[in-house]
Amino acid sequence: MKLTQLSLFLENKPSHLKVPCRILADAGVNIITLSLADTKQFGILRLIVRDWERAKEALEAKDCVVKCTDVVAVEVPDKPGGLAALLEAIEGCGLNIEYMYAFTERRGDRAVMVFRFEDPDAAVEALGKAGVNVVGGVDLFDAE
């Protein structure tokens, strides 16, 4: 129930974000969701795609350095306090969040958040025991 996220370091200059997006478009890979974090000189582009192996291959063929990371997607009630309750459940499991970002699609009355934990397998198990709905790739990509 983990997802593979692709991460790319980009120089923080005009048009550098366009390059990996164009490479993926030309390879027929749709970006499901993404996050961009920046510093003054560099940014980290994090991507979730359906076919991460094809995306990685296309990016590396154009000299992009790609890191693959396991992340966990979970449902959160899309209402005031929904994220706070989820974070309380995560805290109750003793899990540390390295980073998180929102998924672009809703699932009914629920949003989906993507989390990076130090040990994704332990996080999936602990969250499941805590009653948190961990979303698998099949569920996320069915709507695409």
Secondary structure as GFF3:
##gff-version 3
##sequence-region A 1 144
A	DSSP	beta_strand	2	11	.	.	.	ID=ss1
A	DSSP	alpha_helix	18	26	.	.	.	ID=ss2
A	DSSP	beta_strand	31	38	.	.	.	ID=ss3
A	DSSP	beta_strand	42	49	.	.	.	ID=ss4
A	DSSP	alpha_helix	52	61	.	.	.	ID=ss5
A	DSSP	beta_strand	66	77	.	.	.	ID=ss6
A	DSSP	alpha_helix	82	92	.	.	.	ID=ss7
A	DSSP	beta_strand	97	102	.	.	.	ID=ss8
A	DSSP	beta_strand	110	117	.	.	.	ID=ss9
A	DSSP	alpha_helix	120	129	.	.	.	ID=ss10
A	DSSP	beta_strand	134	135	.	.	.	ID=ss11
A	DSSP	alpha_helix	137	141	.	.	.	ID=ss12
###
